[in-house]
Amino acid sequence: MTPATKTTLSRLGIVVALYALLLLLAGRYGRAVIYPINLFVTVLHELGHALGGIISGGKVEYVQINADGSGKASVLGGNALIILMGGYLGSAIFGNIIFYIGVKAGKLARAALYVLGGFMLLSGVIWFSHLFSTLTLFVFGGALITLAHKQWVMREALMFLGLASLIYIIRDFNVGPSSDLALYASIIKIIPAALWMYIWLGLVLVMTYFNLRMILRAPNKL
């Protein structure tokens, strides 16, 4: 094992331990710290729906983020199958990209924070739903752009956000996308929602596995 790989594993271990500590041992205070991560995953999920709509020729009416961690993206037209998959699988793709950049692609960290933060700010304006949604998008967008100016922490922030998002997505596989799964199963009737749930989870696990392989094999790009 190379020194670079050992360093990467140490950083990953610290992030996983921190997340687990907040989630399992810190009680309501830990849950309060985790709450923004849950909202962040909801943002990624709904933006995944929105991008799925745009890619498949639809028009996004609004993106809604609720205080309880739920959300909704209203899309006119587009391909329903792509739009529905875009939420769960799209958020996992975003999480893996953010995670990879935070761990390995240091030169892209600032640009990634600017792009992601700017996209959230823009989404809060052009896809306005209600005040909480816009404030949530503005807070995350502003925070990410602020982190882009902090050389010492921007990579660690991306790594934590990406990995924490992936852990949350995998843990929440049987709850978070339930409405999407039901609609998906109503379109492709030969496969029930319970089976789609495991198909989507399997895709996320495979995606994350290969991302981790690339992270542990590729040289650091500082």
KEKERO-186404 format. One line per field, with one value per residue: residue in one letter; x negated, y negated, z negated of N, C-alpha, C in turn; residue number from 1. Coordinates in Angstrom, 2 decimals, padded with zeros to 5 digits. Example, Ala and Ser with C-alpha at 12.3 -4.5 7.8 and 13.67 -1.06 7.14 Angstrom:
REM KEKERO-186404
rest: (a; s) $
n_east: (-013.19; -012.85) $
n_north: (005.69; 002.25) $
n_up: (-007.80; -007.08) $
ca_east: (-012.30; -013.67) $
ca_north: (004.50; 001.06) $
ca_up: (-007.80; -007.14) $
c_east: (-013.20; -012.90) $
c_north: (003.30; -000.03) $
c_up: (-007.80; -007.87) $
nr: (1; 2) $
REM end
This chain:
REM KEKERO-186404
rest: (m; t; p; a; t; k; t; t; l; s; r; l; g; i; v; v; a; l; y; a; l; l; l; l; l; a; g; r; y; g; r; a; v; i; y; p; i; n; l; f; v; t; v; l; h; e; l; g; h; a; l; g; g; i; i; s; g; g; k; v; e; y; v; q; i; n; a; d; g; s; g; k; a; s; v; l; g; g; n; a; l; i; i; l; m; g; g; y; l; g; s; a; i; f; g; n; i; i; f; y; i; g; v; k; a; g; k; l; a; r; a; a; l; y; v; l; g; g; f; m; l; l; s; g; v; i; w; f; s; h; l; f; s; t; l; t; l; f; v; f; g; g; a; l; i; t; l; a; h; k; q; w; v; m; r; e; a; l; m; f; l; g; l; a; s; l; i; y; i; i; r; d; f; n; v; g; p; s; s; d; l; a; l; y; a; s; i; i; k; i; i; p; a; a; l; w; m; y; i; w; l; g; l; v; l; v; m; t; y; f; n; l; r; m; i; l; r; a; p; n; k; l) $
n_east: (-000.85; -000.63; -002.03; -000.30; 002.15; 002.57; 002.88; 005.21; 007.04; 006.98; 008.10; 010.65; 011.53; 011.66; 013.70; 015.92; 016.05; 016.61; 019.13; 020.62; 020.38; 021.76; 024.27; 024.98; 024.13; 024.31; 026.82; 029.61; 028.23; 026.30; 028.00; 029.04; 026.86; 026.56; 028.89; 028.77; 027.28; 029.08; 031.02; 029.43; 029.04; 031.67; 031.92; 030.06; 031.38; 033.85; 032.88; 031.75; 034.03; 035.00; 032.94; 033.07; 035.53; 034.95; 032.91; 034.37; 036.07; 038.10; 039.79; 038.95; 041.02; 040.98; 038.88; 039.11; 038.30; 038.77; 039.19; 039.21; 037.52; 038.45; 039.28; 040.02; 040.12; 041.48; 042.22; 042.89; 043.78; 041.16; 039.31; 040.81; 039.65; 036.89; 036.91; 037.93; 035.97; 033.89; 033.92; 033.16; 030.96; 029.64; 028.92; 027.12; 025.13; 024.27; 023.35; 021.21; 019.49; 018.89; 017.67; 015.44; 013.99; 013.40; 011.68; 009.61; 009.24; 007.97; 007.43; 009.77; 011.53; 012.24; 013.51; 015.61; 017.08; 017.89; 019.47; 021.48; 022.55; 023.35; 025.25; 027.22; 028.03; 029.05; 031.11; 032.82; 033.95; 034.98; 036.55; 038.53; 040.45; 041.49; 040.86; 039.19; 037.91; 036.42; 034.79; 033.36; 031.93; 030.48; 028.96; 027.36; 026.13; 024.76; 023.09; 021.46; 020.12; 018.76; 017.07; 015.42; 013.52; 011.88; 009.06; 007.89; 009.88; 011.67; 011.47; 011.81; 014.37; 015.89; 015.37; 016.52; 019.23; 019.90; 019.42; 021.02; 023.50; 023.76; 023.77; 026.13; 028.00; 027.77; 028.50; 031.14; 032.55; 034.92; 036.90; 036.60; 036.87; 039.50; 041.99; 041.20; 040.43; 042.87; 044.30; 042.65; 042.92; 045.58; 045.49; 043.71; 044.93; 044.31; 042.35; 042.23; 042.46; 040.94; 038.90; 037.69; 036.64; 034.45; 032.97; 032.28; 030.83; 028.76; 027.50; 026.55; 024.77; 022.91; 021.95; 020.78; 018.88; 017.08; 016.26; 014.88; 012.83; 011.46; 010.67; 008.88; 006.94; 006.07; 003.61; 003.07; 004.32; 003.15) $
n_north: (001.20; -002.13; -005.27; -007.39; -006.09; -005.16; -007.60; -008.53; -006.53; -007.02; -009.60; -009.02; -007.26; -008.96; -010.73; -008.96; -008.01; -010.38; -011.05; -008.81; -009.11; -011.51; -010.72; -008.47; -008.70; -011.27; -012.15; -014.37; -016.65; -015.78; -014.89; -017.32; -018.48; -016.74; -017.21; -019.38; -017.96; -015.99; -017.62; -018.60; -016.30; -015.95; -018.23; -017.58; -015.32; -016.34; -018.17; -016.34; -015.12; -017.38; -017.90; -015.52; -015.89; -018.11; -017.05; -015.11; -016.59; -018.01; -020.61; -022.41; -023.31; -024.03; -023.65; -022.05; -022.15; -020.76; -021.37; -019.03; -017.36; -016.19; -016.50; -017.96; -017.94; -019.63; -018.83; -019.51; -017.57; -015.71; -012.62; -010.28; -008.06; -008.60; -010.98; -010.14; -008.24; -010.00; -011.27; -009.54; -008.00; -010.08; -011.81; -010.14; -009.96; -012.66; -012.79; -010.93; -012.15; -014.58; -013.53; -012.18; -014.33; -015.78; -014.00; -013.28; -015.02; -017.71; -020.14; -020.70; -021.32; -023.96; -025.00; -023.16; -023.69; -026.31; -025.92; -024.12; -025.58; -027.94; -026.90; -026.08; -028.53; -029.76; -027.96; -028.40; -030.77; -030.64; -028.37; -028.75; -027.84; -027.94; -029.99; -028.65; -026.68; -028.26; -029.71; -027.59; -026.62; -028.95; -029.24; -026.89; -027.23; -029.70; -028.96; -026.97; -028.44; -030.21; -028.40; -027.82; -029.73; -029.03; -027.64; -025.71; -024.04; -023.31; -020.95; -018.96; -019.55; -019.01; -016.26; -015.30; -016.10; -014.69; -011.95; -011.67; -012.18; -009.97; -007.85; -008.44; -008.21; -005.47; -004.29; -005.15; -003.87; -002.37; -004.07; -006.85; -007.09; -006.17; -007.07; -007.66; -005.12; -003.76; -005.10; -004.52; -001.73; -001.66; -002.39; -000.62; 002.23; 004.89; 005.30; 005.14; 002.46; 003.04; 004.64; 002.93; 001.15; 002.52; 002.89; 000.24; -000.41; 001.46; 000.46; -001.99; -001.08; 000.35; -001.72; -003.36; -001.60; -001.28; -003.90; -004.21; -002.39; -003.70; -005.94; -004.89; -003.82; -005.73; -008.31; -011.10; -014.30; -017.09) $
n_up: (000.00; 000.94; -000.33; 000.36; 000.71; -001.87; -003.18; -001.96; -002.80; -005.53; -005.67; -004.68; -006.66; -008.88; -008.11; -007.84; -010.48; -011.84; -010.79; -011.62; -014.38; -014.82; -013.99; -015.54; -018.22; -019.24; -019.93; -020.01; -019.33; -017.55; -015.53; -014.82; -013.58; -011.47; -010.11; -008.12; -006.19; -005.42; -004.22; -002.18; -000.64; 000.18; 001.78; 003.82; 004.78; 005.79; 007.67; 009.34; 010.42; 011.78; 013.66; 015.07; 016.28; 017.95; 019.61; 020.96; 022.48; 021.18; 019.24; 016.41; 013.79; 011.04; 008.10; 005.07; 001.66; -001.45; -004.99; -006.48; -005.20; -002.92; 000.61; 003.86; 007.38; 010.00; 013.25; 016.58; 019.30; 020.99; 020.40; 018.44; 017.15; 017.11; 015.67; 013.17; 012.34; 012.17; 009.68; 007.34; 008.43; 009.72; 007.60; 006.33; 008.27; 008.33; 005.66; 005.72; 007.58; 006.29; 004.02; 005.14; 006.28; 003.96; 002.63; 004.49; 006.73; 006.35; 007.70; 008.98; 007.01; 006.11; 008.41; 008.63; 006.31; 006.83; 009.16; 008.27; 006.10; 007.42; 009.19; 007.41; 006.31; 008.60; 009.20; 007.06; 007.78; 010.48; 010.41; 008.49; 005.65; 002.92; -000.02; -001.92; -000.38; 001.44; -000.36; -001.48; 000.76; 001.33; -001.02; -001.02; 001.49; 001.10; -001.04; 000.13; 002.10; 000.45; -000.86; 001.25; 001.16; -000.86; -001.13; -002.78; -003.65; -001.66; -000.08; -002.01; -002.84; -000.52; -000.30; -002.68; -002.35; 000.01; -000.69; -003.01; -001.90; -000.18; -002.04; -003.38; -001.28; -000.64; -003.09; -003.21; -001.25; -001.11; -001.85; -001.16; 001.82; 002.21; 003.31; 005.91; 006.77; 006.70; 008.71; 010.86; 011.00; 011.71; 014.33; 015.65; 015.49; 015.16; 013.32; 009.88; 007.39; 005.11; 006.10; 007.96; 006.13; 005.04; 007.34; 008.04; 005.71; 005.99; 008.31; 007.34; 005.36; 006.92; 008.53; 006.56; 005.55; 007.75; 007.93; 005.51; 006.01; 008.08; 006.68; 004.77; 006.38; 008.24; 008.76; 006.55; 007.48; 006.98) $
ca_east: (000.00; -001.45; -001.73; 000.86; 003.33; 002.75; 003.42; 006.60; 007.83; 007.07; 009.08; 011.97; 011.88; 012.02; 015.02; 016.93; 016.16; 017.28; 020.54; 021.22; 020.44; 022.86; 025.54; 025.32; 023.73; 024.43; 028.19; 030.32; 027.27; 025.74; 029.04; 029.16; 025.75; 026.82; 030.08; 028.43; 026.85; 030.31; 031.58; 028.53; 029.37; 032.97; 031.63; 029.47; 032.43; 034.80; 032.16; 031.62; 035.30; 035.08; 032.01; 033.63; 036.55; 034.31; 032.22; 035.34; 036.91; 039.17; 039.63; 039.09; 041.86; 040.43; 038.24; 039.60; 037.61; 039.58; 038.43; 039.13; 036.57; 039.06; 039.18; 040.77; 039.76; 042.58; 041.67; 043.86; 043.21; 039.98; 039.48; 041.11; 038.71; 035.62; 037.15; 038.06; 034.65; 032.96; 033.87; 032.32; 029.69; 028.96; 028.28; 025.96; 024.09; 023.74; 022.59; 019.95; 018.62; 018.44; 016.76; 014.19; 013.26; 012.88; 010.58; 008.51; 009.04; 007.89; 007.45; 011.14; 012.37; 012.80; 014.46; 016.79; 017.87; 018.51; 020.51; 022.59; 023.17; 024.03; 026.43; 028.25; 028.54; 029.86; 032.31; 033.72; 034.61; 035.76; 037.50; 039.09; 041.65; 041.90; 039.74; 038.24; 037.11; 035.45; 033.81; 032.49; 031.02; 029.59; 028.02; 026.38; 025.35; 023.85; 022.09; 020.51; 019.28; 017.87; 016.04; 014.49; 012.46; 011.14; 008.16; 007.53; 011.00; 012.62; 011.44; 012.39; 015.82; 016.46; 015.28; 017.52; 020.57; 020.11; 019.51; 022.19; 024.66; 023.85; 024.19; 027.55; 028.76; 027.78; 029.30; 032.52; 032.99; 036.28; 037.82; 036.46; 037.45; 040.68; 042.99; 040.63; 040.48; 044.26; 044.65; 041.86; 043.55; 046.86; 045.20; 043.19; 045.75; 043.85; 041.42; 042.84; 041.67; 039.97; 037.74; 037.00; 035.90; 033.14; 032.23; 031.69; 029.79; 027.62; 026.80; 025.83; 023.65; 021.91; 021.37; 019.93; 017.75; 016.09; 015.71; 013.88; 011.67; 010.71; 010.09; 007.77; 005.90; 005.57; 002.73; 003.66; 004.12; 003.16) $
ca_north: (000.00; -003.33; -006.31; -008.16; -005.30; -005.18; -008.92; -008.55; -005.69; -007.72; -010.67; -008.39; -006.74; -010.08; -011.23; -007.96; -008.00; -011.62; -010.93; -007.81; -009.70; -012.47; -010.03; -007.44; -008.94; -012.66; -012.49; -015.39; -017.62; -015.17; -014.92; -018.71; -018.72; -015.92; -017.71; -020.03; -016.95; -015.40; -018.60; -018.65; -015.15; -016.26; -019.18; -016.81; -014.44; -017.11; -018.70; -015.20; -015.06; -018.53; -017.70; -014.44; -016.51; -018.95; -016.16; -014.37; -017.51; -018.59; -021.95; -022.40; -024.39; -024.47; -022.66; -022.31; -021.50; -020.94; -021.35; -017.67; -016.60; -015.74; -017.48; -017.68; -018.68; -019.59; -018.88; -019.35; -016.85; -014.91; -011.18; -010.01; -007.08; -009.30; -011.95; -009.43; -007.71; -011.10; -011.65; -008.67; -007.72; -011.35; -012.30; -009.28; -010.40; -013.91; -012.49; -010.28; -013.15; -015.48; -012.74; -011.96; -015.60; -016.11; -013.12; -013.11; -016.06; -018.96; -021.31; -020.96; -021.54; -025.31; -025.12; -022.34; -024.43; -027.45; -025.44; -023.58; -026.67; -028.83; -026.21; -026.11; -029.90; -029.97; -027.13; -029.04; -031.91; -030.32; -027.29; -029.13; -027.15; -028.71; -030.68; -027.72; -026.08; -029.24; -029.98; -026.41; -026.64; -030.10; -028.98; -025.92; -027.85; -030.67; -028.26; -026.31; -029.48; -030.68; -027.38; -027.87; -030.70; -028.50; -026.64; -024.67; -023.18; -023.06; -019.55; -018.16; -019.81; -018.23; -014.84; -015.02; -016.22; -013.59; -010.66; -011.70; -012.06; -008.58; -007.02; -008.72; -007.65; -004.02; -003.98; -005.56; -003.34; -001.82; -005.10; -008.09; -007.14; -005.30; -007.57; -007.49; -003.69; -003.39; -005.62; -003.77; -000.42; -001.81; -002.53; 000.69; 003.03; 006.27; 005.34; 004.43; 001.39; 003.62; 005.11; 001.73; 000.59; 003.20; 002.62; -001.09; -000.32; 002.15; -000.46; -002.96; -000.39; 000.62; -003.02; -003.79; -000.67; -001.62; -005.19; -003.95; -001.75; -004.76; -006.82; -004.22; -003.48; -006.87; -009.21; -012.37; -015.42; -018.25) $
ca_up: (000.00; 001.07; -001.32; 000.80; 000.43; -003.32; -003.53; -001.50; -003.70; -006.82; -005.50; -004.58; -007.97; -009.75; -007.69; -008.20; -011.94; -012.24; -010.43; -012.51; -015.72; -014.83; -013.76; -016.52; -019.60; -019.68; -020.28; -019.23; -018.80; -016.35; -014.50; -014.36; -012.65; -010.30; -009.41; -006.84; -005.22; -004.90; -003.29; -001.02; 000.20; 000.81; 002.86; 004.92; 005.31; 006.60; 008.83; 010.25; 011.16; 012.68; 014.78; 015.87; 017.12; 018.98; 020.55; 021.77; 023.24; 020.38; 018.69; 014.95; 013.26; 009.76; 007.24; 003.71; 000.55; -002.65; -006.24; -007.00; -004.40; -001.67; 001.68; 005.08; 008.59; 010.97; 014.61; 017.66; 020.44; 020.73; 020.27; 017.04; 016.58; 016.86; 014.60; 011.90; 011.97; 011.92; 008.28; 006.52; 009.09; 009.99; 006.37; 006.09; 009.22; 007.79; 004.46; 006.10; 008.22; 005.22; 003.19; 005.88; 006.39; 002.64; 002.24; 005.43; 007.76; 005.62; 008.57; 009.40; 005.84; 006.10; 009.52; 008.30; 005.32; 007.53; 010.07; 007.49; 005.37; 008.36; 009.71; 006.37; 006.26; 009.80; 009.08; 006.11; 008.44; 011.68; 010.11; 007.19; 005.20; 001.76; -000.66; -002.55; 000.69; 001.95; -001.41; -001.58; 001.91; 001.18; -002.11; -000.54; 002.55; 000.52; -001.85; 001.02; 002.72; -000.62; -001.06; 002.38; 000.83; -002.00; -000.56; -003.74; -004.02; -000.58; 000.32; -003.08; -002.82; 000.58; -000.63; -003.71; -001.76; 000.95; -001.37; -003.88; -001.02; 000.28; -003.16; -003.61; -000.16; -000.77; -004.28; -003.01; 000.05; -001.15; -002.30; -000.40; 003.17; 002.27; 004.26; 007.25; 007.09; 006.98; 010.03; 011.84; 011.14; 012.40; 015.76; 016.06; 014.58; 015.00; 012.19; 008.76; 006.78; 004.17; 006.87; 008.45; 005.00; 004.94; 008.58; 007.88; 004.68; 006.58; 009.21; 006.50; 004.72; 007.95; 008.88; 005.45; 005.49; 008.78; 007.57; 004.47; 006.66; 008.77; 005.66; 004.11; 007.36; 009.01; 008.02; 006.17; 008.40; 006.13) $
c_east: (-000.88; -001.10; -000.50; 002.16; 003.62; 003.36; 004.89; 007.50; 008.00; 008.11; 010.49; 012.44; 012.33; 013.42; 016.12; 017.15; 016.90; 018.78; 021.25; 021.38; 021.61; 024.21; 025.95; 025.10; 024.04; 025.87; 028.79; 029.37; 026.61; 026.74; 029.23; 028.06; 025.98; 027.98; 029.75; 027.95; 028.07; 030.97; 030.74; 028.82; 030.71; 032.78; 031.06; 030.51; 033.36; 034.13; 031.90; 032.87; 035.36; 034.16; 032.47; 034.72; 035.97; 033.66; 033.20; 036.35; 038.07; 038.84; 039.90; 039.94; 041.30; 039.74; 038.60; 038.82; 038.40; 038.74; 038.29; 038.19; 037.16; 038.92; 039.99; 040.21; 040.91; 042.02; 042.80; 043.18; 041.99; 040.32; 039.64; 040.11; 037.38; 035.79; 037.21; 036.72; 033.69; 032.86; 032.89; 030.95; 028.92; 028.26; 027.06; 024.81; 023.45; 022.86; 021.24; 018.97; 018.04; 017.40; 015.42; 013.35; 012.64; 011.68; 009.37; 008.22; 009.02; 007.99; 008.85; 012.04; 013.02; 013.84; 015.74; 017.68; 018.58; 019.68; 021.72; 023.32; 023.94; 025.29; 027.56; 028.86; 029.48; 031.17; 033.32; 034.49; 035.53; 036.78; 038.16; 040.36; 042.26; 040.66; 038.73; 037.34; 036.02; 034.39; 032.83; 031.46; 030.03; 028.54; 026.94; 025.50; 024.33; 022.75; 021.03; 019.59; 018.32; 016.74; 015.01; 013.34; 011.60; 010.27; 007.96; 008.66; 011.87; 012.62; 012.10; 013.92; 016.49; 016.46; 016.35; 018.93; 020.87; 020.31; 020.74; 023.47; 024.84; 024.30; 025.68; 028.41; 028.88; 028.63; 030.79; 033.16; 034.42; 037.32; 037.80; 037.12; 038.76; 041.72; 042.51; 040.73; 041.89; 044.69; 043.91; 042.50; 044.90; 046.69; 044.68; 043.80; 045.21; 042.86; 042.03; 041.89; 040.60; 038.72; 036.97; 036.15; 034.50; 032.31; 031.54; 030.58; 028.55; 026.81; 025.98; 024.61; 022.54; 021.18; 020.38; 018.70; 016.67; 015.48; 014.62; 012.63; 010.82; 010.00; 008.83; 006.63; 005.27; 004.65; 003.46; 003.33; 004.25; 003.01) $
c_north: (-001.25; -004.33; -007.13; -007.42; -005.27; -006.51; -009.02; -007.74; -006.34; -008.83; -010.11; -007.88; -007.82; -010.59; -010.26; -007.94; -009.24; -011.53; -009.95; -008.36; -010.67; -011.77; -009.16; -007.84; -010.33; -013.09; -013.56; -016.44; -017.08; -015.19; -016.32; -019.04; -017.96; -016.47; -018.45; -019.06; -016.29; -016.33; -018.69; -017.49; -015.36; -017.23; -018.45; -015.93; -015.20; -017.75; -017.59; -015.00; -016.17; -018.35; -016.55; -014.95; -017.32; -018.08; -015.47; -015.28; -018.13; -019.99; -021.91; -023.60; -024.93; -023.31; -023.02; -021.48; -021.80; -020.76; -019.95; -016.77; -016.02; -016.83; -017.07; -018.53; -018.52; -019.81; -018.64; -018.65; -016.05; -013.43; -010.83; -009.06; -007.73; -010.27; -011.26; -008.86; -008.81; -011.50; -010.82; -008.43; -009.00; -011.88; -011.45; -009.62; -011.68; -013.63; -011.86; -011.26; -014.09; -014.78; -012.56; -013.23; -015.97; -015.29; -013.26; -014.30; -017.45; -020.20; -021.69; -021.38; -022.92; -025.48; -024.34; -023.07; -025.62; -026.99; -024.95; -024.67; -027.61; -028.21; -026.23; -027.51; -030.18; -029.18; -027.77; -030.20; -031.43; -029.20; -027.53; -028.35; -027.86; -029.19; -029.72; -027.08; -027.03; -029.55; -028.82; -026.39; -027.78; -029.84; -028.00; -026.53; -028.84; -030.01; -027.59; -027.31; -030.06; -029.70; -027.38; -028.84; -030.22; -027.33; -025.45; -023.68; -022.75; -021.60; -018.67; -018.33; -019.02; -016.74; -014.48; -015.06; -015.05; -012.27; -010.59; -011.56; -010.63; -007.65; -007.20; -008.08; -006.14; -003.59; -004.18; -004.92; -002.84; -002.83; -006.32; -008.10; -006.38; -005.77; -007.43; -006.04; -003.25; -003.87; -004.86; -002.41; -000.51; -001.98; -001.22; 001.71; 004.43; 006.42; 004.54; 003.39; 001.95; 004.12; 003.94; 001.10; 001.20; 003.03; 001.26; -001.08; 000.37; 001.26; -001.48; -002.30; -000.09; -000.67; -003.48; -002.90; -001.04; -003.00; -005.03; -003.29; -002.79; -005.65; -006.19; -003.88; -004.69; -007.72; -010.50; -013.45; -016.71; -019.53) $
c_up: (000.00; -000.03; -000.95; 000.49; -001.07; -003.77; -003.15; -002.42; -005.06; -006.75; -005.42; -005.93; -008.93; -009.41; -008.09; -009.72; -012.43; -011.96; -011.37; -013.92; -015.83; -014.77; -014.94; -017.97; -020.12; -019.95; -019.40; -018.66; -017.54; -015.21; -013.95; -013.37; -011.35; -009.46; -008.12; -005.77; -004.59; -003.89; -002.02; -000.07; 000.90; 001.97; 004.06; 005.60; 006.25; 007.82; 009.84; 011.07; 012.21; 013.89; 015.68; 016.80; 018.26; 020.05; 021.48; 022.47; 022.48; 019.91; 017.19; 014.52; 011.96; 009.07; 005.81; 002.70; -000.71; -003.91; -006.82; -006.19; -003.12; -000.61; 002.88; 006.21; 009.57; 012.36; 015.60; 018.83; 020.02; 020.62; 018.80; 016.40; 016.23; 015.69; 013.24; 011.43; 011.57; 010.47; 007.48; 007.16; 009.38; 008.76; 006.03; 007.03; 008.72; 006.58; 004.77; 006.74; 007.17; 004.35; 003.88; 005.95; 005.04; 002.25; 003.17; 006.32; 007.14; 006.48; 009.01; 008.24; 005.87; 007.20; 009.22; 007.31; 005.95; 008.40; 009.29; 006.73; 006.27; 008.93; 008.69; 006.24; 007.43; 009.72; 008.14; 006.72; 009.56; 011.44; 008.76; 006.89; 004.00; 001.02; -001.26; -001.51; 001.16; 000.91; -001.56; -000.45; 001.80; 000.10; -001.65; 000.55; 002.02; -000.29; -000.97; 001.69; 001.69; -000.85; 000.06; 002.13; -000.34; -001.54; -001.49; -004.01; -002.84; -000.13; -000.73; -003.11; -001.71; 000.27; -001.65; -003.12; -000.83; 000.25; -002.28; -003.06; -000.56; -000.83; -003.42; -002.53; -000.29; -001.97; -004.03; -001.77; 000.04; -001.61; -001.38; 000.96; 003.32; 003.27; 005.70; 007.69; 007.45; 008.36; 011.13; 012.11; 011.84; 013.90; 016.34; 015.12; 014.33; 013.84; 011.05; 008.14; 005.84; 004.89; 007.45; 007.35; 004.90; 006.20; 008.48; 006.84; 005.23; 007.51; 008.42; 005.86; 005.72; 008.34; 007.80; 005.32; 006.50; 008.52; 006.51; 005.06; 007.37; 007.76; 005.05; 005.08; 008.03; 008.15; 007.67; 007.20; 007.60; 006.90) $
nr: (1; 2; 3; 4; 5; 6; 7; 8; 9; 10; 11; 12; 13; 14; 15; 16; 17; 18; 19; 20; 21; 22; 23; 24; 25; 26; 27; 28; 29; 30; 31; 32; 33; 34; 35; 36; 37; 38; 39; 40; 41; 42; 43; 44; 45; 46; 47; 48; 49; 50; 51; 52; 53; 54; 55; 56; 57; 58; 59; 60; 61; 62; 63; 64; 65; 66; 67; 68; 69; 70; 71; 72; 73; 74; 75; 76; 77; 78; 79; 80; 81; 82; 83; 84; 85; 86; 87; 88; 89; 90; 91; 92; 93; 94; 95; 96; 97; 98; 99; 100; 101; 102; 103; 104; 105; 106; 107; 108; 109; 110; 111; 112; 113; 114; 115; 116; 117; 118; 119; 120; 121; 122; 123; 124; 125; 126; 127; 128; 129; 130; 131; 132; 133; 134; 135; 136; 137; 138; 139; 140; 141; 142; 143; 144; 145; 146; 147; 148; 149; 150; 151; 152; 153; 154; 155; 156; 157; 158; 159; 160; 161; 162; 163; 164; 165; 166; 167; 168; 169; 170; 171; 172; 173; 174; 175; 176; 177; 178; 179; 180; 181; 182; 183; 184; 185; 186; 187; 188; 189; 190; 191; 192; 193; 194; 195; 196; 197; 198; 199; 200; 201; 202; 203; 204; 205; 206; 207; 208; 209; 210; 211; 212; 213; 214; 215; 216; 217; 218; 219; 220; 221; 222) $
REM end
